[in-house]
């Protein structure tokens, strides 16, 4: 789970995309070049009733996972605002506990 620095990493990657497209790296360009998908993975609660939910942030161009955020009890607040504001939210999907654990390790 990469909570700190994930937003900076995503900005860095997308700034590079802007440069490849020969567009300035202004804030306006940053938002135009940013194409992120956000999907919520829902696994069954643990035996104590604690939720097992993740938000996975994908790069829309290549489908690569950019960041994973454990929802905990924060809900959508677990994802930083600057990522939420530029990402497209996909429908939530149920997953197994093993899939949840696999994604959480990223």
Secondary structure, 3 states (H helix, E strand, C coil): CCCCCHHHHHHHHHHHHHHHCCCCCCHHHHHHHCCEEEEEEEECCCCCCCCEEEEEEEECCCCCEEEEEECCCCHHHHCCHHHHCCEEECCCEECCHHHHHHHHCC
